[in-house]
Amino acid sequence: MTLAIELLRPLASFAEDPDYAAALADILSEAGRTQEAQTWQQDAATRYESLLARHPDGFADHMAAFLLDQGGDTRRALELAQRNFALRDTPRSRRLLDRAERASGDATPDAGTPR
């Protein structure tokens, strides 16, 4: 785990892509380094928000997944997953939407029925 942290830290620090900061936050959290994990989680959230503001159609799915993975706003994750599904009906977008519906408590009785 220490090696993963050391390898991710430079990427998380300099890459515009927030996935590295989010991954580092996950690993730090698993290692019990909660305060440092929260710092990287907030950094990732700020970067996702910036990218979402500039490219809403391109990052709706990324932000939705981040919110679900990091225990964020599940209602917003659902809205973003719905937007993403409306743009691209793919197996990945369906899985994300199903996940967001379950997390937000909006799963319908027909959950498993193809859309």
Buried (B, 14 or more C-beta within 10 A) or exposed (E): EEEBBEEBBEBBEEEEBBBBBBBBBBBBBEBEBEEBBBBBBEBBBEBBBEBBEEEBEEBBBBBBBBBBBBEBBBBBBBBBBBBBBEBEEEEEBBEBBBBBBBBBEBBEEEEEEEE
